[in-house]
């Protein structure tokens, strides 16, 4: 159900949207990158090696055009010890990094990150994936799925589900590729909006975990057969975001229902006193519970 839009909130949204649109051109020039070579199918070492060569090619092109920060990030990603299922350096960059043995794992956790996650700002996604894999041990595999262009702090797209809608086909295709594994989507911040919009077309997903979420992408409970879980730390500023959604001419503003609200119907679990980026921090209460959800022990 869409609520009438209070004038004060409308003014805030219009001001934020205007500021974001003005600031957007200042966020940087598109970094050139080669078209990715289609890797071999399956989860073989040959596929990881082919994707690695694509990362190396993108690193060289970024360096040739003077984009040193991107080049440094890609040089780290091209480490032979790391494994990527896909990589595309164009349009902000896309990748999916694997932790654990994805070929034999019966349970797979797919991390769907939120705003301000990019190839250059990959550290938090990487550290969260590593912490979760350490918590899970050999029982499951983890995939850090940067499969869409995330909005930035100074991006009007942060106020709408449009980027999430654009991400749905890619997330659906990726989950389908995982085959018979029991999949849990772990959706942080704006990534929760992506998972909320994708939920109706992902019947094979076992669990959807929304944490640090500004909304679910919809004004109603998620339409899914998966178990939906939600958490928010006591120190997360995201609680200050208006959890609503408003239909205006040509645009939908707001990110929908608060997943920890009773009307959302999610299973809410305690997440401790950390901040917005602390859910997958080693030793965090949320990390332990999320690992139990992935393992089927919750």
C-alpha positions as MATLAB code, in Angstrom:
seq = 'XXXXXXXXXXXXXXXXXXXXXXXXXXXXXXXXXXXXXXXXXXXXXXXXXXXXXXXXXXXXXXXXXXXXXXXXXXXXXXXXXXXXXXXXXXXXXXXXXXXXXXXXXXXXXXXXXXXXXXXXXXXXXXXXXXXXXXXXXXXXXXXXXXXXXXXXXXXXXXXXXXXXXXXXXXXXXXXXXXXXXXXXXXXXXXXXXXXXXXXXXXXXXXXXXXXXXXXXXXXXXXXXXXXXXXXXXXXXXXXXXXXXXXXXXXXXXXXXXXXXXXXXXXXXXXXXXXXXXXXXXXXXXXXXXXXXXXXXXX';
ca = [
       0.000    0.000    0.000;
       1.474    3.353   -1.000;
       1.105    6.105    1.562;
       0.316    9.776    0.896;
       3.537   11.731    0.677;
       4.055   14.261    3.519;
       5.118   17.672    2.243;
       8.195   17.761    4.482;
       9.390   14.392    3.176;
       8.664   15.418   -0.407;
      10.764   18.550    0.062;
      13.578   16.471    1.515;
      13.477   13.988   -1.352;
      13.356   16.698   -4.011;
      16.288   18.506   -2.423;
      18.306   15.324   -2.090;
      17.500   14.318   -5.654;
      18.521   17.703   -7.010;
      21.775   17.666   -5.076;
      22.506   14.134   -6.244;
      21.824   14.962   -9.877;
      24.073   18.003   -9.708;
      26.859   16.056   -7.985;
      26.655   12.987  -10.225;
      28.867   14.378  -13.027;
      31.579   15.016  -10.450;
      31.775   11.337   -9.472;
      34.314   10.483  -12.159;
      34.778    9.551  -15.802;
      33.960    6.099  -17.071;
      37.101    3.967  -16.968;
      37.827    2.166  -20.251;
      37.970   -1.623  -20.164;
      38.018   -4.401  -22.772;
      34.950   -6.509  -23.481;
      35.208   -9.672  -21.412;
      35.955  -12.982  -23.097;
      33.255  -15.553  -22.382;
      34.856  -18.085  -20.012;
      34.409  -21.860  -20.217;
      31.183  -23.103  -18.595;
      31.133  -24.850  -15.238;
      33.228  -24.275  -12.136;
      36.597  -25.474  -13.418;
      40.054  -24.053  -12.842;
      40.106  -23.311  -16.586;
      37.237  -20.890  -16.055;
      38.982  -19.140  -13.175;
      42.148  -18.835  -15.268;
      40.253  -17.371  -18.240;
      38.545  -14.773  -16.055;
      41.902  -13.911  -14.479;
      43.292  -13.109  -17.927;
      40.380  -10.745  -18.466;
      41.197   -8.971  -15.211;
      44.838   -8.634  -16.288;
      43.763   -7.127  -19.625;
      41.507   -4.636  -17.854;
      44.316   -3.720  -15.446;
      46.650   -2.963  -18.357;
      44.073   -0.785  -20.099;
      43.305    1.136  -16.911;
      47.021    1.757  -16.363;
      47.520    2.874  -19.963;
      44.778    5.483  -19.538;
      46.165    6.764  -16.249;
      43.552    5.252  -13.910;
      46.045    4.173  -11.298;
      43.588    3.390   -8.519;
      41.577    1.042  -10.750;
      44.775   -0.563  -12.025;
      45.996   -1.223   -8.476;
      42.658   -2.771   -7.509;
      42.682   -5.061  -10.542;
      46.290   -6.050   -9.956;
      45.247   -7.335   -6.525;
      42.268   -9.170   -8.021;
      44.506  -10.887  -10.574;
      46.434  -12.685   -7.820;
      46.536  -16.394   -8.855;
      45.285  -17.367   -5.393;
      41.963  -15.605   -6.028;
      39.125  -17.065   -8.109;
      36.462  -15.178  -10.042;
      33.506  -16.696  -11.861;
      33.094  -13.625  -14.038;
      34.561  -10.178  -14.492;
      33.618   -7.185  -16.626;
      35.466   -3.902  -16.134;
      32.988   -1.833  -18.153;
      30.161    0.351  -16.841;
      31.587    0.630  -13.341;
      32.702   -3.003  -13.145;
      31.116   -6.382  -12.361;
      32.616   -9.453  -10.691;
      31.850  -12.578   -8.681;
      34.609  -13.869   -6.402;
      34.522  -17.383   -4.926;
      35.655  -18.404   -1.442;
      35.698  -22.105   -0.640;
      35.037  -25.035   -2.956;
      32.012  -24.001   -4.971;
      32.095  -27.183   -7.065;
      31.412  -29.469   -4.076;
      29.587  -27.147   -1.681;
      26.059  -28.190   -0.740;
      25.351  -24.739    0.661;
      26.315  -21.440   -0.940;
      26.086  -17.925    0.498;
      25.828  -15.134   -2.076;
      26.763  -11.701   -0.728;
      24.838   -8.898   -2.460;
      26.486   -5.583   -1.497;
      24.987   -2.124   -1.204;
      25.837    1.383   -2.270;
      29.375    2.631   -2.833;
      30.702   -0.860   -3.604;
      32.911   -0.935   -6.684;
      36.098   -2.474   -8.013;
      38.039    0.339   -6.338;
      36.024    0.166   -3.121;
      35.979   -3.592   -2.771;
      37.698   -4.002    0.599;
      34.566   -4.219    2.778;
      32.931   -6.779    0.504;
      36.149   -8.806    0.452;
      36.673   -8.685    4.222;
      33.052   -9.676    4.869;
      33.298  -12.645    2.514;
      36.541  -13.810    4.119;
      35.102  -13.482    7.630;
      32.005  -15.461    6.692;
      34.011  -18.197    4.991;
      36.209  -18.503    8.078;
      33.075  -18.826   10.232;
      31.573  -21.470    7.942;
      34.733  -23.498    7.480;
      34.498  -26.190    4.813;
      30.754  -26.636    5.150;
      29.825  -24.042    2.527;
      31.135  -21.714   -0.141;
      30.756  -17.944   -0.298;
      30.426  -15.774   -3.398;
      30.944  -12.009   -3.314;
      28.539  -10.974   -6.084;
      29.215   -7.487   -7.426;
      26.864   -8.110  -10.322;
      25.272   -4.696  -10.725;
      26.190   -1.032  -10.772;
      25.623    0.060   -7.197;
      24.420    3.594   -6.500;
      26.793    6.008   -4.810;
      26.157    8.328   -1.905;
      25.756   11.261   -4.316;
      23.499    9.400   -6.732;
      19.766   10.075   -7.123;
      19.400    6.346   -7.867;
      19.943    5.717   -4.151;
      16.412    7.037   -3.542;
      14.668    4.653   -5.962;
      14.555    0.892   -6.656;
      15.628    1.440  -10.286;
      19.183    0.103   -9.899;
      17.770   -2.888   -8.032;
      15.332   -3.616  -10.848;
      18.186   -3.486  -13.352;
      20.131   -6.003  -11.230;
      17.369   -8.626  -11.011;
      18.011  -10.471  -14.323;
      21.729  -10.831  -13.583;
      21.113  -12.112  -10.058;
      18.519  -14.586  -11.296;
      20.888  -15.898  -13.996;
      23.695  -16.255  -11.475;
      21.599  -18.177   -8.940;
      20.395  -20.488  -11.723;
      24.032  -21.244  -12.564;
      24.706  -22.472   -9.027;
      22.647  -25.575   -9.716;
      21.564  -27.858   -6.881;
      23.350  -26.085   -4.038;
      21.174  -24.692   -1.236;
      21.525  -20.942   -1.753;
      21.244  -18.190    0.848;
      21.216  -14.572   -0.290;
      22.945  -12.213    2.137;
      21.812   -8.717    1.261;
      23.412   -5.658    2.843;
      22.177   -2.064    2.645;
      20.910   -1.266   -0.889;
      21.613   -4.917   -1.696;
      18.501   -5.711    0.362;
      16.486   -3.725   -2.181;
      18.026   -5.846   -4.952;
      17.096   -9.063   -3.153;
      13.614   -7.803   -2.358;
      12.898   -7.002   -5.999;
      14.404  -10.331   -7.123;
      12.677  -12.504   -4.504;
       9.580  -13.415   -6.570;
      11.701  -14.806   -9.442;
      14.079  -16.852   -7.270;
      11.982  -19.819   -6.089;
      15.043  -22.014   -5.580;
      16.609  -19.768   -2.906;
      16.376  -21.234    0.617;
      17.008  -18.090    2.697;
      17.064  -14.341    2.141;
      18.874  -12.382    4.859;
      18.409   -8.597    4.883;
      20.753   -6.631    7.128;
      21.435   -2.924    7.403;
      18.550   -2.499    4.950;
      16.996    0.839    3.961;
      13.948   -1.126    2.767;
      12.880   -4.234    0.917;
      12.165   -2.552   -2.412;
       8.442   -3.100   -1.984;
       5.680   -1.704    0.207;
       4.394   -5.220    0.992;
       6.010   -8.347    2.500;
       8.254  -10.206    0.064;
       6.588  -12.650   -2.297;
       8.884  -15.636   -1.857;
       8.972  -19.225   -0.647;
      12.343  -18.606    0.987;
      12.704  -17.946    4.677;
      13.254  -14.245    5.142;
      15.514  -13.035    7.951;
      16.326   -9.478    8.996;
      18.663   -7.678   11.371;
      19.807   -4.193   12.264;
      22.546   -3.226   14.699;
      21.784   -0.741   17.439;
      24.324    1.694   15.990;
      23.233    1.547   12.343;
      22.330    4.971   10.954;
      20.095    3.281    8.352;
      17.322    3.247   10.973;
      16.922    6.994   10.299;
      15.921    6.410    6.660;
      12.160    6.814    6.023;
      10.912    3.291    5.326;
       8.188    4.000    2.803;
       7.541    4.100   -0.915;
       5.734    6.745   -2.929;
       4.533    6.703   -6.505;
       5.129   10.003   -8.280;
       4.773   10.779  -11.993;
       7.482    8.880  -13.899;
       9.305    7.683  -10.781;
       8.926    5.621   -7.602;
      10.663    7.200   -4.625;
      11.600    5.405   -1.442;
      12.847    1.898   -0.797;
       9.812    0.351    0.801;
       9.017   -1.626    3.905;
      11.373   -1.799    6.867;
      12.396   -5.494    6.989;
      12.715   -5.523   10.794;
       9.194   -4.140   11.258;
       6.615   -6.728   12.410;
       4.463   -6.201    9.315;
       7.345   -7.309    7.073;
       6.988  -10.867    8.340;
      10.740  -11.565    8.518;
      12.454  -13.562   11.256;
      14.347  -10.829   13.108;
      17.567  -11.755   14.893;
      19.798   -9.642   17.179;
      22.839   -8.033   15.562;
      24.650   -6.333   18.445;
      25.728   -2.723   18.841;
      27.908   -2.221   15.768;
      27.526    0.223   12.909;
      26.295   -0.028    9.347;
      29.390   -1.861    8.089;
      29.893   -4.186   11.071;
      27.513   -7.073   10.369;
      30.195   -9.357    8.891;
      33.033   -8.136   11.085;
      34.950  -11.027   12.729;
      33.427  -11.714   16.131;
      30.206   -9.804   15.421;
      26.993  -11.421   16.751;
      25.348  -10.990   13.340;
      28.154  -12.867   11.595;
      27.706  -15.885   13.857;
      23.943  -15.985   13.306;
      24.254  -15.487    9.542;
      26.706  -18.407    9.367;
      24.177  -20.586   11.240;
      21.461  -19.571    8.776;
      23.656  -20.484    5.819;
      24.565  -23.815    7.429;
      20.944  -24.652    8.244;
      21.592  -24.600   12.002;
      19.511  -21.530   12.880;
];
